[in-house]
Amino acid sequence: MAGWKTLSYPLRDFPQQPSRGNSIRVFGNTHGLKANQVKRLERLGRRSVPADRLVSQELARELTELSREIRRQTGVLVDRRGDVTHVMVGAPTSIEMPEWGRMRAGSGRLRGLRCIHTHLGSEGLTRDDLTDLAVLRFDAMISIQAQQDGLPGLAYTAALMPENDEGTGIQELDPAVPARLDLDFQDWIRALEEELARTSQTRTVGDGERAILVVVTAGRSSEDTDYSTEELCELARSAGVEVIDVMVQNRGRPDPKTVVGAGKLQDLLIRCFQSDVDLVIFDDNLTAAQARNLADRLELRVIDRTQLILDIFAQHAKTRDGKLQVELAQLKYVLPRLTQRDTSLSRLGGGIGGRGPGEQKLEIDRRRVRERVARLERDLKSLQRQREHRRSRRTRRGLPVLSIVGYTNAGKSTLLRALTQKDVHIEDKMFATLDPASRRLRFPRDQEVIITDTVGFIRDLPPDLVAAFKATLEELREAKLFLHVVDASNPDIERHMKAVRGILADIGLDKTPELLIFNKIDRLPAGDGAQLATKYDAVPISALHRTGLAELLEQAEEIMAVPIAVELDEPYMARGGKR
């Protein structure tokens, strides 16, 4: 119901219900009403409905007569005993609710209240009616047509139902005049809540969080949108999230306030509450204002693609380097968004022990984050010096370095284990490898090299993440050759190669020689892998089954044997270095 205030207030309990016999205050737009009209609205609070009836003809008639007289929608909330607990009055096309906040009912439970209100037109249940039914988990939503003569017309009824493969989780009864709504309400609501609870208990099995993914086309082709959607699903799976649904909206550009349009947002809201999800994940990177608006409206955790990647990194970081780098990236992401956090962050401290210079809590939060960022950057510089020392020792030993690069989940760690026959953690998930690993490798002609495995790349890698992992990516600067691993079974190999080469170019490593390797050819029909590799001048292999490795080592050794011209920097030349 447009105009309801149920979605814009902080969490608090329902307004205190008055004891029977006391007057119930009328909520909403009473401005301009006559005194006797207000009194008639107040008398609605002393009304009751038989416990086994959804709505009575008498209550419906009082509502419609008043609604026609004052030319505004009127409504009541009725509990399961049949007592009216709240009376509302709104505008001709909307109705206002008590300012009870957005407190959700327990999982598998309904509110214990049904909303009965009038419509001055013949539209039946509106999209806003169904949205508020889902958000507030009413027992039922009933809209009654107020006819021109003040008599009640058809009553439209909707209730929540367990999620299924066919519907939206809302059932609508056949319209009927109030006198003919003869279902036994007590039996009906008991059976409905038992089914909802049973479905909820089934969902709680398992440890993963449940999420709905949202993708906005923003002018992209259907092919690009499908690619983004599939990748977001794979990222969610890697984070341990159970994807319940994917919603795609075709828009020229994201809405500046909520990314998706108003209609799609209402659909998303209904779907979230009916699916009992824990969070919503957007493929677009959200601004601070968008994240706040969406969280307020959906009353759920809302994250974007960058936050999802950061969460995966946090799960997979094992070494001190990796953990520090992930924390640094997370803090850099959070810092500019502190200005858009809840208003409680900007309240001045007060009361005993709370007075002082008057520093705002928001400023304290931001200062602490900046201090932590500075500390992390110092620690990472110290670790960077240690890595530089290790690299210098390798250089003195004359061992050249090969670095395995590639899109995430292309099989880089599997290749490292296959080549060195050393234990390396592998998993069929994005970013399973976060911390770099180095091993010795001996070529067929007895040349020894150091081969390193690095974090996987991905399209639109967040800048803060690239900056935080700068120290790790610097390991690539020592490489004489990149083994660029591509998942040959993925239909988007060209996008993946472009993303990897783009990131290497961004960090100034696009001049390093590259050996293209098409991995996972065992997933393709016989002969297709070799044909595809020929097309892109790559080496076809299956790291899992250890096929094609001999040709890979032979080509890598040939490239390493060719003298490589290295561009020396100006500071080196200034110190007397010779070309």
C-alpha positions as CSV (number, residue, x, y, z in Angstrom):
1,M,0.0,0.0,0.0
2,A,1.8,3.1,-1.2
3,G,2.3,5.5,1.7
4,W,2.6,2.9,4.4
5,K,5.3,3.7,6.9
6,T,6.3,0.2,7.6
7,L,9.6,0.2,5.8
8,S,11.3,3.4,7.0
9,Y,11.7,3.2,10.8
10,P,14.2,1.5,13.1
11,L,13.6,-1.8,14.6
12,R,11.2,-1.7,17.6
13,D,8.3,-3.6,19.0
14,F,4.7,-3.2,17.9
15,P,2.8,-0.3,19.6
16,Q,1.4,-1.4,22.9
17,Q,-2.1,-2.9,22.3
18,P,-4.7,-1.3,24.6
19,S,-6.8,-3.5,26.9
20,R,-10.3,-4.2,25.8
21,G,-12.7,-1.4,26.5
22,N,-10.1,1.3,26.2
23,S,-10.2,3.7,23.2
24,I,-7.8,2.8,20.4
25,R,-6.0,5.8,18.9
26,V,-6.5,6.1,15.1
27,F,-3.3,6.0,13.2
28,G,-2.8,8.0,10.0
29,N,-4.3,10.9,8.1
30,T,-7.1,12.2,10.4
31,H,-6.5,15.9,9.3
32,G,-9.7,17.5,8.1
33,L,-12.0,14.9,9.6
34,K,-15.1,15.9,11.6
35,A,-15.2,15.1,15.3
36,N,-18.0,12.5,14.9
37,Q,-16.0,10.8,12.0
38,V,-13.0,10.4,14.2
39,K,-15.2,9.0,17.0
40,R,-16.7,6.5,14.6
41,L,-13.2,5.5,13.6
42,E,-12.3,5.1,17.3
43,R,-15.4,2.9,17.9
44,L,-14.0,0.5,15.3
45,G,-11.4,-0.4,17.9
46,R,-14.1,-1.9,20.1
47,R,-15.3,-4.1,17.3
48,S,-14.6,-7.8,17.1
49,V,-14.9,-10.6,14.5
50,P,-16.0,-14.1,15.3
51,A,-12.8,-16.1,15.9
52,D,-13.6,-18.5,13.1
53,R,-14.4,-15.8,10.5
54,L,-11.9,-14.0,8.3
55,V,-14.1,-10.8,8.3
56,S,-17.6,-10.1,9.3
57,Q,-20.3,-8.4,7.2
58,E,-20.9,-5.8,10.0
59,L,-17.2,-4.8,10.2
60,A,-16.9,-4.6,6.5
61,R,-20.0,-2.4,6.2
62,E,-18.7,0.0,8.8
63,L,-15.4,0.3,7.1
64,T,-16.8,0.9,3.6
65,E,-19.4,3.4,4.8
66,L,-16.8,5.5,6.6
67,S,-14.4,5.1,3.7
68,R,-17.0,6.5,1.2
69,E,-18.0,9.3,3.6
70,I,-14.5,10.6,4.2
71,R,-13.2,9.6,0.8
72,R,-10.1,7.9,2.2
73,Q,-9.1,4.3,2.7
74,T,-9.8,2.9,6.2
75,G,-8.6,-0.3,7.7
76,V,-8.1,-2.3,10.9
77,L,-5.7,-5.0,12.2
78,V,-7.4,-8.0,13.8
79,D,-5.7,-10.6,16.0
80,R,-6.6,-14.3,16.1
81,R,-9.1,-13.8,18.9
82,G,-11.0,-11.6,16.5
83,D,-10.3,-8.4,18.4
84,V,-9.4,-5.2,16.5
85,T,-6.0,-4.0,17.7
86,H,-5.3,-1.0,15.4
87,V,-7.4,1.4,13.3
88,M,-5.8,3.2,10.3
89,V,-6.9,5.9,7.9
90,G,-5.1,7.0,4.8
91,A,-5.5,8.8,1.5
92,P,-7.8,8.0,-1.4
93,T,-5.2,5.6,-2.8
94,S,-3.2,4.6,0.2
95,I,-3.4,3.8,3.9
96,E,-1.0,4.5,6.7
97,M,0.1,2.0,9.3
98,P,1.2,2.4,12.9
99,E,4.9,3.2,13.2
100,W,5.8,-0.2,14.5
101,G,9.1,-0.5,12.6
102,R,10.1,-3.5,10.5
103,M,10.2,-6.3,13.1
104,R,10.0,-9.6,11.3
105,A,8.1,-12.6,12.6
106,G,10.0,-15.7,13.4
107,S,11.1,-18.1,10.7
108,G,8.1,-20.2,9.7
109,R,5.7,-18.1,11.7
110,L,3.1,-15.4,10.8
111,R,2.4,-12.1,12.5
112,G,-0.8,-13.2,14.2
113,L,-2.6,-10.2,12.7
114,R,-4.7,-9.8,9.6
115,C,-5.1,-6.5,7.8
116,I,-8.6,-5.6,6.5
117,H,-8.8,-2.3,4.6
118,T,-10.9,-0.7,1.9
119,H,-10.3,0.4,-1.7
120,L,-12.3,3.2,-3.2
121,G,-11.7,1.7,-6.7
122,S,-12.2,-1.8,-8.1
123,E,-8.5,-2.7,-8.4
124,G,-8.6,-5.6,-5.8
125,L,-5.2,-6.4,-4.2
126,T,-2.4,-4.1,-5.4
127,R,1.3,-4.9,-5.7
128,D,1.9,-2.8,-2.6
129,D,-0.7,-4.9,-0.7
130,L,1.1,-8.1,-1.6
131,T,4.5,-6.6,-0.8
132,D,3.4,-5.6,2.7
133,L,1.8,-9.0,3.2
134,A,5.1,-10.6,2.6
135,V,7.2,-8.1,4.5
136,L,5.1,-7.9,7.6
137,R,4.0,-11.6,7.4
138,F,0.4,-10.9,8.1
139,D,-2.0,-13.8,8.5
140,A,-3.9,-12.4,5.6
141,M,-4.4,-9.3,3.6
142,I,-8.1,-8.4,2.8
143,S,-9.1,-5.5,0.6
144,I,-12.8,-4.7,0.4
145,Q,-14.3,-2.5,-2.4
146,A,-16.2,0.4,-1.0
147,Q,-19.1,0.9,-3.5
148,Q,-20.6,4.3,-4.3
149,D,-23.6,3.6,-2.0
150,G,-21.2,2.8,0.9
151,L,-22.0,-0.9,0.9
152,P,-19.1,-3.5,0.7
153,G,-18.4,-5.0,-2.6
154,L,-16.1,-7.9,-3.4
155,A,-13.4,-8.8,-0.8
156,Y,-10.0,-9.8,-2.2
157,T,-8.0,-12.1,0.1
158,A,-4.3,-13.1,-0.1
159,A,-2.1,-15.1,2.3
160,L,1.4,-16.4,2.4
161,M,2.1,-19.9,1.4
162,P,5.2,-22.2,1.5
163,E,7.7,-21.5,-1.3
164,N,7.2,-23.7,-4.4
165,D,8.5,-24.1,-7.9
166,E,5.5,-22.5,-9.5
167,G,4.3,-19.5,-7.6
168,T,5.6,-16.5,-5.7
169,G,4.7,-17.9,-2.3
170,I,1.4,-16.0,-2.1
171,Q,-2.0,-17.6,-2.5
172,E,-5.1,-15.5,-3.5
173,L,-8.6,-16.7,-2.7
174,D,-11.5,-16.2,-5.1
175,P,-13.1,-12.7,-4.6
176,A,-16.4,-12.8,-2.7
177,V,-18.6,-10.5,-0.8
178,P,-17.6,-10.5,2.9
179,A,-20.8,-12.4,4.0
180,R,-19.7,-15.3,1.8
181,L,-16.2,-15.7,3.0
182,D,-17.2,-18.7,5.0
183,L,-13.9,-20.6,5.5
184,D,-13.0,-21.6,9.1
185,F,-10.3,-19.1,9.8
186,Q,-8.8,-20.8,12.8
187,D,-8.4,-24.2,11.1
188,W,-7.1,-22.5,7.9
189,I,-4.5,-20.4,9.6
190,R,-3.3,-23.3,11.8
191,A,-2.8,-25.5,8.8
192,L,-1.0,-22.7,6.9
193,E,1.4,-21.9,9.7
194,E,2.2,-25.6,10.3
195,E,3.1,-26.0,6.7
196,L,5.2,-22.8,6.8
197,A,7.0,-24.1,9.9
198,R,7.6,-27.5,8.3
199,T,9.1,-25.9,5.2
200,S,11.3,-23.6,7.4
201,Q,12.6,-26.6,9.4
202,T,13.6,-28.3,6.1
203,R,15.5,-25.3,5.0
204,T,17.6,-25.1,8.1
205,V,19.4,-28.3,7.3
206,G,22.9,-27.3,6.1
207,D,25.4,-24.7,7.1
208,G,25.4,-22.4,4.0
209,E,23.7,-19.1,3.8
210,R,20.8,-18.6,1.4
211,A,20.9,-15.8,-1.1
212,I,19.2,-14.2,-4.1
213,L,21.4,-12.8,-6.8
214,V,20.5,-9.7,-8.7
215,V,21.9,-8.7,-12.1
216,V,21.1,-5.5,-14.0
217,T,21.9,-5.6,-17.7
218,A,22.9,-1.9,-17.9
219,G,23.0,-2.0,-21.7
220,R,25.0,-5.2,-21.9
221,S,24.2,-7.9,-24.5
222,S,22.3,-11.0,-23.4
223,E,25.5,-13.0,-23.9
224,D,27.5,-10.7,-21.5
225,T,24.6,-10.8,-19.0
226,D,24.6,-14.6,-19.0
227,Y,28.3,-14.6,-18.5
228,S,28.1,-12.2,-15.6
229,T,25.3,-14.2,-14.0
230,E,27.1,-17.5,-14.3
231,E,30.2,-16.0,-12.8
232,L,28.3,-14.5,-9.9
233,C,26.7,-17.9,-9.2
234,E,30.1,-19.5,-9.2
235,L,31.5,-16.8,-6.8
236,A,28.6,-17.4,-4.5
237,R,29.2,-21.1,-4.5
238,S,32.9,-20.6,-3.7
239,A,31.8,-18.5,-0.7
240,G,29.6,-21.3,0.5
241,V,26.4,-19.5,-0.3
242,E,23.3,-21.4,-1.5
243,V,21.8,-19.6,-4.5
244,I,18.0,-19.7,-4.2
245,D,17.1,-17.5,-7.1
246,V,18.6,-15.2,-9.7
247,M,16.7,-12.0,-10.7
248,V,17.8,-10.2,-13.9
249,Q,16.4,-6.7,-14.8
250,N,16.8,-5.2,-18.3
251,R,17.7,-1.5,-17.7
252,G,19.7,0.9,-19.7
253,R,21.6,1.9,-16.5
254,P,21.2,1.0,-12.8
255,D,18.9,3.1,-10.7
256,P,21.0,5.7,-8.8
257,K,19.1,5.0,-5.5
258,T,18.3,1.3,-5.5
259,V,20.1,-0.2,-8.7
260,V,16.8,-1.9,-9.7
261,G,13.5,-0.2,-10.5
262,A,10.7,0.2,-8.0
263,G,8.6,-2.7,-9.4
264,K,11.5,-5.1,-9.5
265,L,12.5,-4.1,-6.0
266,Q,9.0,-5.0,-4.8
267,D,9.2,-8.3,-6.6
268,L,12.6,-8.9,-5.0
269,L,11.2,-8.0,-1.6
270,I,8.4,-10.5,-1.8
271,R,10.8,-13.2,-3.1
272,C,13.3,-12.6,-0.3
273,F,10.8,-12.9,2.5
274,Q,9.0,-15.9,1.0
275,S,12.3,-17.7,0.4
276,D,13.6,-16.9,3.9
277,V,17.0,-15.9,2.5
278,D,19.8,-14.4,4.5
279,L,21.3,-12.0,2.1
280,V,21.0,-10.4,-1.4
281,I,24.0,-10.2,-3.7
282,F,24.2,-7.6,-6.5
283,D,26.5,-8.0,-9.4
284,D,26.9,-4.3,-9.6
285,N,29.3,-2.6,-7.2
286,L,27.0,-0.6,-4.9
287,T,27.5,2.9,-3.7
288,A,27.2,3.6,0.0
289,A,23.8,5.2,-0.6
290,Q,22.5,2.3,-2.7
291,A,23.6,-0.2,-0.1
292,R,21.9,1.7,2.7
293,N,18.7,2.2,0.7
294,L,18.5,-1.5,-0.2
295,A,19.2,-2.7,3.3
296,D,16.6,-0.4,4.7
297,R,14.0,-1.6,2.2
298,L,14.8,-5.3,2.2
299,E,15.7,-5.6,5.9
300,L,18.4,-8.0,4.9
301,R,22.2,-7.9,4.4
302,V,22.9,-6.6,1.0
303,I,26.4,-7.0,-0.5
304,D,27.9,-6.5,-3.9
305,R,30.3,-8.4,-6.1
306,T,33.4,-6.8,-4.5
307,Q,32.3,-7.7,-1.0
308,L,31.6,-11.3,-2.1
309,I,35.2,-11.6,-3.5
310,L,36.6,-10.1,-0.4
311,D,34.7,-12.7,1.7
312,I,36.1,-15.5,-0.4
313,F,39.6,-14.1,0.0
314,A,39.0,-13.9,3.8
315,Q,37.9,-17.5,3.9
316,H,40.9,-18.8,1.9
317,A,43.7,-16.6,3.4
318,K,46.0,-18.9,5.4
319,T,49.3,-17.1,5.8
320,R,50.0,-13.9,7.7
321,D,50.6,-12.1,4.4
322,G,47.3,-13.1,3.0
323,K,45.3,-12.3,6.1
324,L,46.8,-8.8,6.4
325,Q,46.2,-8.1,2.7
326,V,42.6,-9.2,2.9
327,E,42.0,-7.1,6.0
328,L,43.6,-4.1,4.3
329,A,41.4,-4.5,1.3
330,Q,38.2,-4.8,3.4
331,L,39.0,-1.7,5.5
332,K,39.7,0.3,2.4
333,Y,36.4,-0.8,1.0
334,V,34.6,0.1,4.3
335,L,36.2,3.4,5.0
336,P,34.4,5.6,2.4
337,R,31.1,3.9,3.3
338,L,31.2,4.9,6.9
339,T,29.8,8.3,6.0
340,Q,26.6,6.6,4.9
341,R,26.1,4.3,7.8
342,D,23.2,4.5,10.2
343,T,22.5,7.9,11.8
344,S,23.4,6.5,15.3
345,L,27.1,6.7,14.2
346,S,26.9,10.4,14.1
347,R,25.3,11.1,17.5
348,L,27.4,12.9,20.0
349,G,28.2,11.1,23.2
350,G,26.3,12.4,26.3
351,G,25.4,11.7,29.9
352,I,27.8,10.6,32.7
353,G,31.1,9.6,31.2
354,G,29.9,10.5,27.7
355,R,30.8,14.1,27.7
356,G,34.1,15.5,26.5
357,P,35.5,17.1,23.4
358,G,32.3,16.0,21.5
359,E,34.0,13.8,18.9
360,Q,31.3,12.1,16.9
361,K,31.1,8.4,16.9
362,L,31.4,8.4,13.1
363,E,34.7,10.3,13.4
364,I,35.9,7.8,16.0
365,D,35.1,4.9,13.6
366,R,36.8,6.5,10.7
367,R,39.9,7.4,12.8
368,R,40.2,3.8,14.0
369,V,39.9,2.4,10.5
370,R,42.5,4.8,9.2
371,E,44.9,3.9,12.1
372,R,44.4,0.2,11.4
373,V,45.0,0.8,7.7
374,A,48.2,2.6,8.4
375,R,49.3,-0.2,10.8
376,L,48.5,-2.9,8.2
377,E,50.4,-1.0,5.5
378,R,53.5,-0.8,7.8
379,D,53.3,-4.6,8.5
380,L,52.9,-5.4,4.8
381,K,55.9,-3.2,3.9
382,S,58.0,-5.2,6.5
383,L,56.8,-8.5,4.9
384,Q,57.6,-7.1,1.5
385,R,61.2,-6.4,2.5
386,Q,61.4,-10.1,3.7
387,R,60.1,-11.3,0.3
388,E,62.6,-9.0,-1.5
389,H,65.4,-10.6,0.6
390,R,64.3,-14.1,-0.4
391,R,64.1,-13.0,-4.1
392,S,67.6,-11.6,-4.0
393,R,68.9,-14.9,-2.6
394,R,67.2,-16.7,-5.5
395,T,68.8,-14.3,-7.9
396,R,72.2,-14.9,-6.5
397,R,71.7,-18.6,-7.0
398,G,70.9,-17.9,-10.6
399,L,67.6,-19.8,-10.5
400,P,65.2,-18.3,-13.1
401,V,61.5,-17.9,-12.1
402,L,58.4,-19.1,-13.9
403,S,55.0,-17.8,-12.7
404,I,51.7,-19.5,-13.3
405,V,49.0,-16.9,-14.0
406,G,45.5,-17.2,-15.2
407,Y,41.8,-16.7,-14.5
408,T,40.6,-18.0,-11.2
409,N,39.7,-21.7,-11.1
410,A,41.6,-22.4,-14.4
411,G,43.6,-25.2,-12.8
412,K,46.9,-23.4,-11.8
413,S,47.4,-25.2,-8.5
414,T,46.7,-28.5,-10.1
415,L,49.3,-27.8,-12.8
416,L,51.9,-26.8,-10.1
417,R,51.2,-30.1,-8.3
418,A,51.4,-32.1,-11.5
419,L,54.8,-30.5,-12.5
420,T,56.5,-30.7,-9.1
421,Q,54.8,-33.7,-7.6
422,K,54.5,-31.8,-4.4
423,D,51.5,-31.4,-2.2
424,V,49.6,-28.3,-3.1
425,H,46.0,-27.4,-2.0
426,I,43.6,-27.7,-4.9
427,E,39.8,-27.3,-5.0
428,D,37.3,-26.8,-7.7
429,K,36.3,-23.3,-6.5
430,M,37.1,-19.8,-7.4
431,F,40.1,-18.3,-5.5
432,A,40.9,-21.6,-3.7
433,T,44.5,-20.5,-3.9
434,L,45.2,-17.1,-2.3
435,D,48.6,-17.4,-0.8
436,P,51.5,-17.8,-3.4
437,A,53.4,-21.1,-3.4
438,S,56.9,-21.6,-4.8
439,R,58.5,-25.0,-5.7
440,R,61.6,-26.1,-7.5
441,L,61.2,-27.6,-11.0
442,R,63.8,-29.4,-13.0
443,F,63.5,-29.3,-16.8
444,P,64.3,-32.4,-18.9
445,R,67.8,-30.9,-19.7
446,D,68.6,-30.6,-16.0
447,Q,68.0,-26.9,-15.8
448,E,66.5,-25.9,-12.4
449,V,63.9,-23.2,-12.1
450,I,61.6,-21.8,-9.4
451,I,57.9,-22.1,-10.3
452,T,55.3,-20.0,-8.4
453,D,51.6,-20.2,-8.2
454,T,49.8,-16.9,-7.6
455,V,46.2,-15.8,-6.8
456,G,43.8,-16.1,-9.7
457,F,42.6,-13.1,-11.7
458,I,39.0,-12.1,-12.4
459,R,37.3,-9.5,-14.5
460,D,36.8,-6.1,-12.9
461,L,39.1,-7.0,-10.1
462,P,38.4,-4.3,-7.4
463,P,41.1,-1.6,-7.4
464,D,41.5,-1.8,-3.6
465,L,42.1,-5.6,-3.9
466,V,44.8,-5.0,-6.5
467,A,46.4,-2.4,-4.3
468,A,46.3,-4.6,-1.2
469,F,47.8,-7.5,-3.1
470,K,50.5,-5.4,-4.7
471,A,53.2,-7.1,-2.6
472,T,52.0,-10.5,-3.7
473,L,51.7,-9.5,-7.3
474,E,55.3,-8.2,-7.2
475,E,56.4,-11.8,-7.1
476,L,55.5,-11.8,-10.8
477,R,58.1,-9.1,-11.6
478,E,60.8,-11.7,-11.1
479,A,59.3,-14.1,-13.6
480,K,61.2,-14.8,-16.8
481,L,58.2,-16.5,-18.3
482,F,54.4,-16.6,-17.5
483,L,52.6,-19.9,-17.9
484,H,49.2,-18.5,-18.7
485,V,46.7,-21.2,-17.8
486,V,43.3,-21.1,-19.5
487,D,40.3,-23.4,-18.7
488,A,39.7,-24.8,-22.2
489,S,36.3,-26.2,-21.2
490,N,35.0,-22.7,-20.3
491,P,33.0,-21.1,-23.2
492,D,34.4,-17.7,-22.3
493,I,38.1,-18.3,-22.8
494,E,38.6,-15.1,-24.8
495,R,37.1,-13.0,-22.0
496,H,39.2,-14.8,-19.4
497,M,42.4,-14.3,-21.4
498,K,41.6,-10.6,-22.0
499,A,41.0,-10.1,-18.3
500,V,44.3,-11.7,-17.2
501,R,46.3,-9.8,-19.8
502,G,44.5,-6.6,-18.9
503,I,45.5,-6.9,-15.2
504,L,49.1,-7.8,-16.1
505,A,49.2,-4.7,-18.3
506,D,47.8,-2.6,-15.4
507,I,50.7,-3.6,-13.2
508,G,53.2,-3.1,-15.9
509,L,54.0,-6.8,-16.7
510,D,52.6,-7.0,-20.2
511,K,56.2,-7.3,-21.7
512,T,57.0,-10.6,-19.9
513,P,57.0,-13.6,-22.3
514,E,53.9,-15.8,-22.1
515,L,53.3,-19.5,-22.8
516,L,49.6,-20.0,-23.3
517,I,48.3,-23.3,-21.9
518,F,44.9,-24.7,-22.4
519,N,44.0,-26.9,-19.4
520,K,41.1,-29.3,-18.8
521,I,41.0,-30.7,-22.3
522,D,39.8,-33.9,-20.8
523,R,36.4,-32.2,-20.4
524,L,36.1,-31.7,-24.1
525,P,35.3,-34.2,-26.8
526,A,38.3,-36.1,-28.2
527,G,40.4,-33.9,-30.5
528,D,38.6,-30.6,-29.7
529,G,41.2,-29.6,-27.2
530,A,44.1,-29.9,-29.6
531,Q,42.1,-28.1,-32.3
532,L,41.3,-25.3,-30.0
533,A,44.9,-25.0,-28.8
534,T,46.1,-24.8,-32.4
535,K,43.7,-22.0,-33.1
536,Y,45.2,-19.9,-30.2
537,D,48.8,-21.2,-30.5
538,A,48.6,-22.8,-27.1
539,V,49.7,-26.1,-25.5
540,P,46.8,-28.5,-24.8
541,I,47.1,-30.3,-21.4
542,S,45.1,-32.0,-18.7
543,A,46.9,-31.2,-15.4
544,L,44.5,-33.5,-13.5
545,H,45.4,-36.5,-15.7
546,R,49.0,-35.3,-16.3
547,T,48.7,-35.3,-20.1
548,G,50.6,-32.9,-22.4
549,L,53.1,-32.0,-19.6
550,A,56.1,-33.1,-21.6
551,E,55.3,-30.8,-24.5
552,L,54.6,-28.0,-22.0
553,L,58.1,-28.4,-20.3
554,E,59.8,-28.6,-23.7
555,Q,58.3,-25.4,-25.0
556,A,58.9,-23.6,-21.7
557,E,62.6,-24.7,-21.7
558,E,63.0,-23.5,-25.3
559,I,61.6,-20.1,-24.4
560,M,63.8,-19.8,-21.3
561,A,66.9,-20.7,-23.4
562,V,66.3,-17.6,-25.6
563,P,68.1,-14.5,-24.2
564,I,65.5,-12.0,-23.0
565,A,66.0,-8.3,-23.3
566,V,65.3,-6.7,-20.0
567,E,64.5,-2.9,-19.8
568,L,66.5,-1.6,-16.8
569,D,65.1,1.3,-14.9
570,E,66.6,4.8,-14.8
571,P,67.6,4.6,-11.0
572,Y,69.7,1.5,-11.9
573,M,71.5,3.4,-14.7
574,A,72.0,6.4,-12.4
575,R,73.9,4.1,-10.0
576,G,76.3,3.2,-12.7
577,G,74.7,0.1,-14.1
578,K,75.6,-0.9,-17.6
579,R,73.3,-2.0,-20.4
